[in-house]
Amino acid sequence: MSFLLQFFTWWHGQTFGTRFHTWRNGEFVGEDTQGNKYYRSKEDRRWVVYNGLVEASRIPPEWHGWMHKTVDTLPTEEDFTARDWHKPHKPNLTGTPYAYRPDGSILNEGGRPRVTGDYEAWSPK
C-alpha cells in the first residue's frame, strides 16, 4: 500500500519521483526535531522530505531561513537558539472539526450575535 501512496499521492510524504530525484541529485544536509529531512543539489536547490503529513508550516524556524536562502549556514553548523516569540508547531486545522468558527458562522452551534446599532447599512440614493 505504501508503494501505491508514494506513486500517486504527495500529501503522505515523498512521491516516487521525489524519491528518485533525491537519490540522484540530493545531498542530505540534516534532519529537524520532527524527523523532516533536508537536502540540497549541486545547483543549490533546497528541498525537504516531510516525515508524515506534507505541510509547509511544519518547517521549524531554524530550518526556515536556510530553506528560503535567507541564510546559507545550516542549522546543524551553528548554535541556534530559539527566540521567545518562536512558537511550537500547531497543525493547520482548516477543514477539520477543530477549525476556528467565529460567532455568526453557519458551522458554529451558537447563534448569530445581536446587532448593537454601531453599524449603518449603506444604501444608494
The first five atom37 places (N, CA, C, CB, O) and aatype in JSON, in Angstrom:
{
  "aatype": [12, 15, 13, 10, 10, 5, 13, 13, 16, 17, 17, 8, 7, 5, 16, 13, 7, 16, 1, 13, 8, 16, 17, 1, 2, 7, 6, 13, 19, 7, 6, 3, 16, 5, 7, 2, 11, 18, 18, 1, 15, 11, 6, 3, 1, 1, 17, 19, 19, 18, 2, 7, 10, 19, 6, 0, 15, 1, 9, 14, 14, 6, 17, 8, 7, 17, 12, 8, 11, 16, 19, 3, 16, 10, 14, 16, 6, 6, 3, 13, 16, 0, 1, 3, 17, 8, 11, 14, 8, 11, 14, 2, 10, 16, 7, 16, 14, 18, 0, 18, 1, 14, 3, 7, 15, 9, 10, 2, 6, 7, 7, 1, 14, 1, 19, 16, 7, 3, 18, 6, 0, 17, 15, 14, 11],
  "atom_mask": [
    [1, 1, 1, 1, 1],
    [1, 1, 1, 1, 1],
    [1, 1, 1, 1, 1],
    [1, 1, 1, 1, 1],
    [1, 1, 1, 1, 1],
    [1, 1, 1, 1, 1],
    [1, 1, 1, 1, 1],
    [1, 1, 1, 1, 1],
    [1, 1, 1, 1, 1],
    [1, 1, 1, 1, 1],
    [1, 1, 1, 1, 1],
    [1, 1, 1, 1, 1],
    [1, 1, 1, 0, 1],
    [1, 1, 1, 1, 1],
    [1, 1, 1, 1, 1],
    [1, 1, 1, 1, 1],
    [1, 1, 1, 0, 1],
    [1, 1, 1, 1, 1],
    [1, 1, 1, 1, 1],
    [1, 1, 1, 1, 1],
    [1, 1, 1, 1, 1],
    [1, 1, 1, 1, 1],
    [1, 1, 1, 1, 1],
    [1, 1, 1, 1, 1],
    [1, 1, 1, 1, 1],
    [1, 1, 1, 0, 1],
    [1, 1, 1, 1, 1],
    [1, 1, 1, 1, 1],
    [1, 1, 1, 1, 1],
    [1, 1, 1, 0, 1],
    [1, 1, 1, 1, 1],
    [1, 1, 1, 1, 1],
    [1, 1, 1, 1, 1],
    [1, 1, 1, 1, 1],
    [1, 1, 1, 0, 1],
    [1, 1, 1, 1, 1],
    [1, 1, 1, 1, 1],
    [1, 1, 1, 1, 1],
    [1, 1, 1, 1, 1],
    [1, 1, 1, 1, 1],
    [1, 1, 1, 1, 1],
    [1, 1, 1, 1, 1],
    [1, 1, 1, 1, 1],
    [1, 1, 1, 1, 1],
    [1, 1, 1, 1, 1],
    [1, 1, 1, 1, 1],
    [1, 1, 1, 1, 1],
    [1, 1, 1, 1, 1],
    [1, 1, 1, 1, 1],
    [1, 1, 1, 1, 1],
    [1, 1, 1, 1, 1],
    [1, 1, 1, 0, 1],
    [1, 1, 1, 1, 1],
    [1, 1, 1, 1, 1],
    [1, 1, 1, 1, 1],
    [1, 1, 1, 1, 1],
    [1, 1, 1, 1, 1],
    [1, 1, 1, 1, 1],
    [1, 1, 1, 1, 1],
    [1, 1, 1, 1, 1],
    [1, 1, 1, 1, 1],
    [1, 1, 1, 1, 1],
    [1, 1, 1, 1, 1],
    [1, 1, 1, 1, 1],
    [1, 1, 1, 0, 1],
    [1, 1, 1, 1, 1],
    [1, 1, 1, 1, 1],
    [1, 1, 1, 1, 1],
    [1, 1, 1, 1, 1],
    [1, 1, 1, 1, 1],
    [1, 1, 1, 1, 1],
    [1, 1, 1, 1, 1],
    [1, 1, 1, 1, 1],
    [1, 1, 1, 1, 1],
    [1, 1, 1, 1, 1],
    [1, 1, 1, 1, 1],
    [1, 1, 1, 1, 1],
    [1, 1, 1, 1, 1],
    [1, 1, 1, 1, 1],
    [1, 1, 1, 1, 1],
    [1, 1, 1, 1, 1],
    [1, 1, 1, 1, 1],
    [1, 1, 1, 1, 1],
    [1, 1, 1, 1, 1],
    [1, 1, 1, 1, 1],
    [1, 1, 1, 1, 1],
    [1, 1, 1, 1, 1],
    [1, 1, 1, 1, 1],
    [1, 1, 1, 1, 1],
    [1, 1, 1, 1, 1],
    [1, 1, 1, 1, 1],
    [1, 1, 1, 1, 1],
    [1, 1, 1, 1, 1],
    [1, 1, 1, 1, 1],
    [1, 1, 1, 0, 1],
    [1, 1, 1, 1, 1],
    [1, 1, 1, 1, 1],
    [1, 1, 1, 1, 1],
    [1, 1, 1, 1, 1],
    [1, 1, 1, 1, 1],
    [1, 1, 1, 1, 1],
    [1, 1, 1, 1, 1],
    [1, 1, 1, 1, 1],
    [1, 1, 1, 0, 1],
    [1, 1, 1, 1, 1],
    [1, 1, 1, 1, 1],
    [1, 1, 1, 1, 1],
    [1, 1, 1, 1, 1],
    [1, 1, 1, 1, 1],
    [1, 1, 1, 0, 1],
    [1, 1, 1, 0, 1],
    [1, 1, 1, 1, 1],
    [1, 1, 1, 1, 1],
    [1, 1, 1, 1, 1],
    [1, 1, 1, 1, 1],
    [1, 1, 1, 1, 1],
    [1, 1, 1, 0, 1],
    [1, 1, 1, 1, 1],
    [1, 1, 1, 1, 1],
    [1, 1, 1, 1, 1],
    [1, 1, 1, 1, 1],
    [1, 1, 1, 1, 1],
    [1, 1, 1, 1, 1],
    [1, 1, 1, 1, 1],
    [1, 1, 1, 1, 1]
  ],
  "atom_positions": [
    [[0.83, -1.21, 0.0], [0.0, 0.0, 0.0], [0.86, 1.26, 0.0], [-0.94, 0.01, 1.22], [0.54, 2.22, -0.69]],
    [[1.97, 1.25, 0.78], [2.79, 2.46, 0.83], [3.43, 2.74, -0.53], [3.88, 2.31, 1.9], [3.67, 3.91, -0.86]],
    [[3.7, 1.7, -1.33], [4.24, 1.91, -2.67], [3.25, 2.68, -3.53], [4.59, 0.56, -3.33], [3.63, 3.61, -4.24]],
    [[1.97, 2.3, -3.47], [0.95, 3.0, -4.24], [0.78, 4.43, -3.76], [-0.39, 2.26, -4.15], [0.59, 5.34, -4.58]],
    [[0.86, 4.65, -2.44], [0.76, 6.02, -1.92], [1.91, 6.87, -2.43], [0.75, 6.03, -0.4], [1.69, 8.03, -2.79]],
    [[3.13, 6.33, -2.47], [4.28, 7.08, -2.98], [4.14, 7.33, -4.47], [5.58, 6.33, -2.7], [4.61, 8.36, -4.97]],
    [[3.51, 6.44, -5.17], [3.41, 6.57, -6.62], [2.37, 7.61, -7.03], [3.06, 5.23, -7.24], [2.56, 8.31, -8.02]],
    [[1.27, 7.71, -6.27], [0.16, 8.54, -6.71], [-0.15, 9.75, -5.84], [-1.04, 7.71, -6.79], [-0.85, 10.65, -6.31]],
    [[0.34, 9.83, -4.61], [-0.01, 10.95, -3.75], [1.22, 11.63, -3.2], [-0.9, 10.48, -2.6], [2.26, 10.99, -3.0]],
    [[1.13, 12.91, -2.96], [2.24, 13.67, -2.4], [1.98, 14.07, -0.95], [2.49, 14.91, -3.22], [2.93, 14.4, -0.25]],
    [[0.75, 14.05, -0.48], [0.45, 14.56, 0.85], [0.8, 13.56, 1.96], [-1.02, 14.93, 0.94], [0.72, 13.9, 3.14]],
    [[1.18, 12.34, 1.61], [1.61, 11.35, 2.61], [3.13, 11.3, 2.73], [1.07, 9.96, 2.26], [3.64, 10.44, 3.44]],
    [[3.84, 12.17, 2.07], [5.31, 12.14, 2.07], [5.8, 12.28, 0.65], [0.0, 0.0, 0.0], [5.1, 12.81, -0.21]],
    [[7.0, 11.81, 0.42], [7.56, 11.98, -0.92], [6.96, 10.99, -1.91], [9.08, 11.81, -0.87], [6.63, 9.86, -1.56]],
    [[6.83, 11.45, -3.15], [6.36, 10.57, -4.21], [7.54, 9.78, -4.76], [5.66, 11.39, -5.34], [8.68, 10.01, -4.38]],
    [[7.24, 8.86, -5.65], [8.3, 8.08, -6.27], [9.25, 8.98, -7.04], [7.7, 7.0, -7.19], [10.47, 8.78, -7.02]],
    [[8.7, 9.99, -7.73], [9.54, 10.93, -8.48], [10.47, 11.73, -7.58], [0.0, 0.0, 0.0], [11.64, 11.95, -7.91]],
    [[9.96, 12.17, -6.43], [10.8, 12.9, -5.48], [11.87, 11.99, -4.9], [9.95, 13.5, -4.36], [13.01, 12.41, -4.72]],
    [[11.51, 10.76, -4.61], [12.48, 9.8, -4.09], [13.6, 9.57, -5.11], [11.79, 8.46, -3.74], [14.77, 9.54, -4.73]],
    [[13.25, 9.41, -6.37], [14.25, 9.2, -7.42], [15.14, 10.43, -7.59], [13.57, 8.85, -8.76], [16.36, 10.31, -7.69]],
    [[14.52, 11.63, -7.63], [15.28, 12.87, -7.76], [16.23, 13.06, -6.57], [14.32, 14.08, -7.88], [17.38, 13.46, -6.75]],
    [[15.75, 12.77, -5.38], [16.58, 12.91, -4.18], [17.74, 11.92, -4.23], [15.73, 12.67, -2.91], [18.86, 12.28, -3.86]],
    [[17.49, 10.71, -4.68], [18.55, 9.7, -4.78], [19.62, 10.13, -5.79], [17.95, 8.35, -5.19], [20.81, 9.94, -5.54]],
    [[19.18, 10.7, -6.93], [20.14, 11.08, -7.97], [20.86, 12.39, -7.69], [19.44, 11.18, -9.29], [22.06, 12.49, -7.94]],
    [[20.15, 13.39, -7.19], [20.7, 14.75, -7.1], [20.87, 15.28, -5.7], [19.84, 15.68, -7.86], [21.55, 16.3, -5.5]],
    [[20.28, 14.64, -4.72], [20.24, 15.21, -3.38], [21.43, 14.88, -2.52], [0.0, 0.0, 0.0], [21.94, 13.76, -2.51]],
    [[21.85, 15.9, -1.79], [22.87, 15.71, -0.75], [22.16, 15.96, 0.58], [24.12, 16.69, -0.94], [21.66, 17.05, 0.82]],
    [[22.12, 14.95, 1.43], [21.47, 15.07, 2.73], [22.27, 16.05, 3.58], [21.36, 13.69, 3.44], [23.48, 15.91, 3.74]],
    [[21.57, 17.07, 4.14], [22.27, 18.08, 4.94], [21.82, 18.1, 6.39], [22.06, 19.44, 4.35], [22.51, 18.67, 7.23]],
    [[20.68, 17.49, 6.71], [20.27, 17.48, 8.1], [18.83, 17.04, 8.3], [0.0, 0.0, 0.0], [18.08, 16.82, 7.35]],
    [[18.48, 16.92, 9.58], [17.15, 16.49, 9.98], [16.71, 17.34, 11.17], [17.13, 14.97, 10.34], [17.52, 17.66, 12.04]],
    [[15.44, 17.7, 11.21], [14.95, 18.5, 12.34], [14.34, 17.61, 13.41], [13.91, 19.54, 11.85], [14.35, 16.38, 13.3]],
    [[13.8, 18.24, 14.45], [13.26, 17.51, 15.59], [12.0, 16.72, 15.24], [12.96, 18.47, 16.72], [11.66, 15.76, 15.94]],
    [[11.3, 17.09, 14.16], [10.09, 16.38, 13.76], [10.38, 15.22, 12.81], [9.12, 17.34, 13.09], [9.48, 14.47, 12.43]],
    [[11.65, 15.06, 12.44], [12.03, 13.97, 11.54], [12.02, 14.35, 10.08], [0.0, 0.0, 0.0], [12.25, 13.48, 9.23]],
    [[11.76, 15.62, 9.75], [11.83, 16.08, 8.36], [13.29, 16.08, 7.92], [11.19, 17.5, 8.2], [14.17, 16.46, 8.7]],
    [[13.56, 15.66, 6.67], [14.93, 15.57, 6.17], [15.15, 16.62, 5.1], [15.23, 14.16, 5.62], [14.29, 16.83, 4.24]],
    [[16.3, 17.29, 5.15], [16.61, 18.4, 4.27], [17.73, 18.03, 3.32], [16.98, 19.64, 5.08], [18.71, 17.38, 3.7]],
    [[17.57, 18.46, 2.05], [18.52, 18.12, 1.0], [18.85, 19.37, 0.19], [17.95, 17.01, 0.09], [18.13, 20.36, 0.2]],
    [[19.99, 19.28, -0.52], [20.34, 20.32, -1.49], [21.01, 19.64, -2.67], [21.28, 21.42, -0.86], [21.52, 18.52, -2.56]],
    [[20.99, 20.34, -3.8], [21.63, 19.83, -5.01], [22.88, 20.64, -5.29], [20.65, 19.87, -6.22], [23.18, 21.61, -4.58]],
    [[23.62, 20.25, -6.33], [24.83, 20.99, -6.72], [24.5, 22.41, -7.16], [25.56, 20.25, -7.85], [25.31, 23.32, -7.01]],
    [[23.3, 22.6, -7.71], [22.86, 23.93, -8.16], [22.28, 24.76, -7.01], [21.81, 23.8, -9.27], [21.72, 25.83, -7.24]],
    [[22.4, 24.28, -5.79], [21.89, 24.91, -4.57], [20.37, 24.99, -4.54], [22.47, 26.29, -4.42], [19.8, 25.93, -3.99]],
    [[19.71, 24.0, -5.13], [18.27, 23.86, -4.92], [18.1, 23.16, -3.58], [17.57, 23.06, -6.1], [18.87, 22.27, -3.24]],
    [[17.09, 23.57, -2.83], [16.89, 23.04, -1.49], [15.47, 22.5, -1.36], [17.16, 24.11, -0.42], [14.51, 23.11, -1.84]],
    [[15.34, 21.34, -0.71], [14.01, 20.78, -0.5], [13.99, 19.96, 0.77], [13.59, 19.93, -1.71], [15.01, 19.6, 1.35]],
    [[12.75, 19.7, 1.18], [12.52, 18.94, 2.41], [11.66, 17.73, 2.08], [11.85, 19.82, 3.5], [10.74, 17.82, 1.27]],
    [[11.96, 16.61, 2.7], [11.12, 15.43, 2.64], [10.49, 15.31, 4.02], [11.95, 14.11, 2.23], [11.17, 15.02, 5.01]],
    [[9.18, 15.54, 4.07], [8.47, 15.58, 5.35], [8.33, 14.2, 5.95], [7.09, 16.21, 5.17], [8.19, 13.2, 5.23]],
    [[8.38, 14.14, 7.25], [8.11, 12.92, 7.98], [6.63, 12.93, 8.33], [9.01, 12.81, 9.27], [6.23, 13.48, 9.36]],
    [[5.82, 12.33, 7.49], [4.39, 12.34, 7.71], [3.7, 13.31, 6.79], [0.0, 0.0, 0.0], [4.08, 13.47, 5.63]],
    [[2.68, 13.96, 7.32], [1.84, 14.85, 6.53], [2.65, 16.02, 5.96], [0.7, 15.38, 7.37], [3.44, 16.65, 6.66]],
    [[2.44, 16.29, 4.67], [3.15, 17.38, 4.0], [2.42, 18.69, 4.3], [3.23, 17.12, 2.45], [1.31, 18.92, 3.83]],
    [[3.07, 19.54, 5.1], [2.51, 20.84, 5.45], [3.68, 21.79, 5.68], [1.58, 20.75, 6.72], [4.51, 21.57, 6.56]],
    [[3.74, 22.86, 4.89], [4.89, 23.76, 4.93], [5.1, 24.39, 6.3], [4.71, 24.84, 3.91], [6.23, 24.74, 6.63]],
    [[4.06, 24.55, 7.08], [4.23, 25.17, 8.4], [4.96, 24.25, 9.37], [2.87, 25.55, 8.97], [5.27, 24.67, 10.49]],
    [[5.24, 23.01, 8.97], [5.96, 22.09, 9.84], [7.47, 22.3, 9.79], [5.64, 20.67, 9.46], [8.21, 21.63, 10.51]],
    [[7.94, 23.23, 8.95], [9.37, 23.53, 8.93], [9.66, 24.45, 10.12], [9.81, 24.2, 7.57], [9.11, 25.54, 10.19]],
    [[10.53, 24.02, 11.04], [10.8, 24.84, 12.23], [11.62, 26.09, 11.88], [11.54, 24.01, 13.28], [12.25, 26.14, 10.82]],
    [[11.63, 27.09, 12.76], [12.3, 28.37, 12.47], [13.77, 28.23, 12.09], [12.2, 29.26, 13.66], [14.25, 28.95, 11.21]],
    [[14.49, 27.32, 12.74], [15.92, 27.2, 12.45], [16.18, 26.72, 11.02], [16.57, 26.25, 13.44], [17.22, 27.04, 10.45]],
    [[15.26, 25.96, 10.44], [15.43, 25.49, 9.07], [14.75, 26.41, 8.06], [14.88, 24.09, 8.93], [15.11, 26.39, 6.88]],
    [[13.8, 27.2, 8.48], [13.06, 28.08, 7.57], [13.99, 29.05, 6.85], [11.99, 28.86, 8.35], [13.88, 29.23, 5.64]],
    [[14.9, 29.67, 7.58], [15.83, 30.61, 6.97], [16.72, 29.95, 5.92], [0.0, 0.0, 0.0], [16.99, 30.54, 4.88]],
    [[17.17, 28.74, 6.2], [18.02, 28.03, 5.24], [17.22, 27.63, 4.01], [18.65, 26.8, 5.89], [17.71, 27.75, 2.89]],
    [[15.99, 27.14, 4.2], [15.16, 26.71, 3.07], [14.86, 27.86, 2.11], [13.84, 26.11, 3.58], [14.8, 27.67, 0.9]],
    [[14.68, 29.06, 2.66], [14.33, 30.22, 1.84], [15.55, 31.05, 1.44], [13.35, 31.09, 2.58], [15.41, 32.16, 0.94]],
    [[16.74, 30.5, 1.67], [18.02, 31.12, 1.29], [18.22, 32.48, 1.95], [18.1, 31.27, -0.21], [18.91, 33.34, 1.4]],
    [[17.62, 32.68, 3.11], [17.89, 33.87, 3.9], [19.26, 33.77, 4.53], [16.81, 34.08, 4.98], [19.98, 34.76, 4.64]],
    [[19.63, 32.56, 4.94], [20.96, 32.27, 5.47], [21.51, 31.06, 4.73], [20.91, 32.02, 7.03], [20.76, 30.18, 4.3]],
    [[22.83, 31.02, 4.57], [23.47, 29.9, 3.91], [24.05, 28.89, 4.89], [24.55, 30.39, 3.0], [24.4, 27.77, 4.51]],
    [[24.14, 29.28, 6.15], [24.69, 28.38, 7.17], [23.61, 27.41, 7.61], [25.23, 29.19, 8.38], [22.49, 27.8, 7.96]],
    [[23.94, 26.15, 7.61], [22.99, 25.13, 8.06], [22.79, 25.23, 9.56], [23.48, 23.72, 7.67], [23.74, 25.54, 10.29]],
    [[21.59, 24.97, 10.05], [21.36, 24.98, 11.49], [22.23, 23.98, 12.24], [19.9, 24.7, 11.79], [22.53, 24.17, 13.42]],
    [[22.63, 22.91, 11.56], [23.49, 21.91, 12.19], [24.93, 22.43, 12.35], [23.49, 20.62, 11.38], [25.7, 21.87, 13.13]],
    [[25.28, 23.49, 11.62], [26.63, 24.04, 11.67], [26.75, 25.25, 12.58], [27.08, 24.42, 10.28], [27.84, 25.78, 12.78]],
    [[25.63, 25.7, 13.13], [25.67, 26.85, 14.03], [24.92, 26.53, 15.31], [25.06, 28.1, 13.35], [24.2, 25.53, 15.41]],
    [[25.11, 27.37, 16.28], [24.44, 27.18, 17.57], [23.17, 28.02, 17.58], [25.38, 27.56, 18.76], [23.19, 29.17, 18.02]],
    [[22.07, 27.45, 17.1], [20.8, 28.16, 17.0], [20.08, 28.14, 18.34], [19.91, 27.54, 15.91], [19.9, 27.09, 18.96]],
    [[19.67, 29.32, 18.78], [18.83, 29.41, 19.98], [17.5, 30.04, 19.57], [19.53, 30.25, 21.11], [17.46, 31.1, 18.95]],
    [[16.43, 29.36, 19.92], [15.11, 29.86, 19.58], [14.79, 31.11, 20.39], [14.03, 28.78, 19.81], [15.14, 31.21, 21.57]],
    [[14.13, 32.05, 19.75], [13.69, 33.27, 20.42], [12.41, 32.97, 21.22], [13.45, 34.42, 19.38], [11.75, 31.95, 21.0]],
    [[12.07, 33.87, 22.13], [10.87, 33.63, 22.93], [9.6, 33.74, 22.1], [10.82, 34.62, 24.1], [8.55, 33.23, 22.5]],
    [[9.67, 34.41, 20.94], [8.49, 34.53, 20.1], [8.36, 33.37, 19.12], [8.53, 35.85, 19.34], [7.37, 33.3, 18.38]],
    [[9.32, 32.45, 19.08], [9.17, 31.23, 18.28], [8.22, 30.29, 19.02], [10.57, 30.54, 18.03], [8.47, 29.93, 20.17]],
    [[7.18, 29.92, 18.37], [6.15, 29.07, 18.98], [6.26, 27.65, 18.47], [4.75, 29.63, 18.7], [6.72, 27.43, 17.34]],
    [[5.85, 26.66, 19.26], [5.83, 25.28, 18.77], [4.81, 25.13, 17.65], [5.51, 24.3, 19.92], [3.85, 25.9, 17.56]],
    [[5.02, 24.15, 16.81], [4.15, 23.94, 15.66], [2.74, 23.56, 16.09], [4.72, 22.86, 14.76], [2.53, 22.75, 16.99]],
    [[1.78, 24.18, 15.41], [0.38, 23.8, 15.55], [-0.1, 23.45, 14.15], [-0.5, 24.96, 16.2], [0.13, 24.22, 13.21]],
    [[-0.76, 22.32, 13.99], [-1.2, 21.93, 12.65], [-2.3, 22.86, 12.13], [-1.69, 20.49, 12.65], [-3.01, 23.49, 12.91]],
    [[-2.42, 22.92, 10.81], [-3.48, 23.68, 10.18], [-4.78, 22.91, 10.36], [-3.18, 23.93, 8.67], [-4.93, 21.8, 9.85]],
    [[-5.72, 23.48, 11.09], [-6.97, 22.79, 11.43], [-8.12, 23.12, 10.49], [-7.36, 23.12, 12.83], [-9.25, 22.68, 10.72]],
    [[-7.85, 23.89, 9.43], [-8.9, 24.23, 8.48], [-9.48, 22.95, 7.87], [-8.34, 25.15, 7.37], [-8.74, 22.06, 7.47]],
    [[-10.79, 22.88, 7.81], [-11.46, 21.72, 7.23], [-11.64, 20.57, 8.2], [0.0, 0.0, 0.0], [-12.14, 19.51, 7.82]],
    [[-11.25, 20.76, 9.44], [-11.43, 19.71, 10.45], [-12.5, 20.15, 11.45], [-10.08, 19.39, 11.18], [-12.88, 21.32, 11.45]],
    [[-12.98, 19.26, 12.28], [-13.96, 19.66, 13.3], [-13.38, 20.65, 14.31], [-14.47, 18.43, 14.02], [-14.14, 21.3, 15.03]],
    [[-12.05, 20.77, 14.38], [-11.42, 21.66, 15.35], [-11.09, 23.03, 14.77], [-10.16, 21.02, 15.89], [-10.43, 23.84, 15.44]],
    [[-11.53, 23.31, 13.57], [-11.25, 24.6, 12.93], [-11.94, 25.73, 13.68], [-11.7, 24.59, 11.46], [-12.95, 25.52, 14.35]],
    [[-11.39, 26.93, 13.57], [-11.98, 28.1, 14.22], [-13.29, 28.46, 13.52], [-11.0, 29.3, 14.19], [-13.34, 28.58, 12.3]],
    [[-14.33, 28.62, 14.29], [-15.63, 29.02, 13.77], [-16.15, 30.18, 14.6], [-16.65, 27.83, 13.78], [-16.63, 29.98, 15.72]],
    [[-16.05, 31.39, 14.08], [-16.45, 32.57, 14.85], [-17.96, 32.64, 15.06], [-15.97, 33.84, 14.16], [-18.73, 31.94, 14.39]],
    [[-18.37, 33.47, 15.99], [-19.8, 33.69, 16.2], [-20.41, 34.19, 14.9], [-20.05, 34.71, 17.36], [-19.84, 35.05, 14.23]],
    [[-21.55, 33.64, 14.55], [-22.23, 34.02, 13.32], [-21.94, 33.08, 12.17], [0.0, 0.0, 0.0], [-22.62, 33.14, 11.14]],
    [[-20.96, 32.2, 12.32], [-20.67, 31.23, 11.27], [-21.8, 30.21, 11.21], [-19.31, 30.53, 11.52], [-22.34, 29.82, 12.24]],
    [[-22.15, 29.76, 10.01], [-23.22, 28.77, 9.9], [-22.79, 27.43, 10.47], [-23.64, 28.6, 8.44], [-23.63, 26.58, 10.76]],
    [[-21.47, 27.22, 10.64], [-20.99, 25.98, 11.22], [-20.87, 26.05, 12.74], [-19.65, 25.62, 10.62], [-20.61, 25.03, 13.38]],
    [[-21.05, 27.23, 13.32], [-20.98, 27.39, 14.76], [-22.33, 27.05, 15.36], [-20.54, 28.83, 15.15], [-23.37, 27.44, 14.82]],
    [[-22.32, 26.33, 16.46], [-23.58, 25.92, 17.09], [-24.31, 27.08, 17.75], [-23.33, 24.83, 18.11], [-25.53, 27.07, 17.87]],
    [[-23.57, 28.09, 18.17], [-24.19, 29.24, 18.81], [-24.92, 30.1, 17.78], [0.0, 0.0, 0.0], [-24.71, 29.94, 16.57]],
    [[-25.75, 30.99, 18.26], [-26.48, 31.87, 17.35], [-25.64, 33.06, 16.9], [0.0, 0.0, 0.0], [-24.54, 33.28, 17.39]],
    [[-26.19, 33.8, 15.99], [-25.53, 35.0, 15.49], [-25.64, 36.09, 16.56], [-26.16, 35.47, 14.13], [-26.7, 36.26, 17.16]],
    [[-24.56, 36.85, 16.8], [-24.64, 37.9, 17.81], [-25.63, 38.99, 17.4], [-23.26, 38.5, 18.07], [-25.81, 39.27, 16.21]],
    [[-26.25, 39.59, 18.39], [-27.22, 40.64, 18.11], [-26.52, 41.89, 17.6], [-28.04, 40.98, 19.38], [-25.38, 42.18, 17.98]],
    [[-27.19, 42.6, 16.74], [-26.66, 43.85, 16.19], [-26.71, 44.91, 17.28], [-27.46, 44.3, 14.94], [-27.72, 45.07, 17.96]],
    [[-25.6, 45.64, 17.45], [-25.51, 46.6, 18.55], [-25.91, 48.01, 18.14], [-24.11, 46.61, 19.09], [-26.0, 48.88, 19.01]],
    [[-26.15, 48.25, 16.89], [-26.54, 49.58, 16.46], [-25.36, 50.46, 16.07], [0.0, 0.0, 0.0], [-25.57, 51.63, 15.73]],
    [[-24.15, 49.95, 16.11], [-22.99, 50.76, 15.73], [-22.69, 50.65, 14.24], [-21.77, 50.34, 16.55], [-21.67, 51.14, 13.77]],
    [[-23.57, 50.01, 13.5], [-23.37, 49.84, 12.07], [-24.6, 50.34, 11.33], [-23.07, 48.37, 11.72], [-25.73, 50.01, 11.7]],
    [[-24.37, 51.11, 10.31], [-25.48, 51.6, 9.5], [-25.24, 51.14, 8.07], [-25.6, 53.16, 9.58], [-24.22, 51.46, 7.47]],
    [[-26.19, 50.38, 7.53], [-26.04, 49.84, 6.19], [-26.05, 50.96, 5.17], [-27.15, 48.82, 5.89], [-26.79, 51.93, 5.31]],
    [[-25.24, 50.83, 4.15], [-25.17, 51.81, 3.06], [-26.31, 51.55, 2.1], [-23.8, 51.75, 2.33], [-26.63, 50.4, 1.79]],
    [[-26.92, 52.61, 1.64], [-27.95, 52.46, 0.6], [-27.76, 53.57, -0.43], [-29.41, 52.51, 1.22], [-27.54, 54.73, -0.07]],
    [[-27.83, 53.23, -1.68], [-27.62, 54.24, -2.73], [-28.77, 55.24, -2.73], [-27.49, 53.58, -4.12], [-29.92, 54.88, -2.44]],
    [[-28.48, 56.46, -3.04], [-29.53, 57.5, -3.05], [-29.85, 57.94, -4.44], [-29.11, 58.7, -2.23], [-30.7, 58.8, -4.63]]
  ]
}
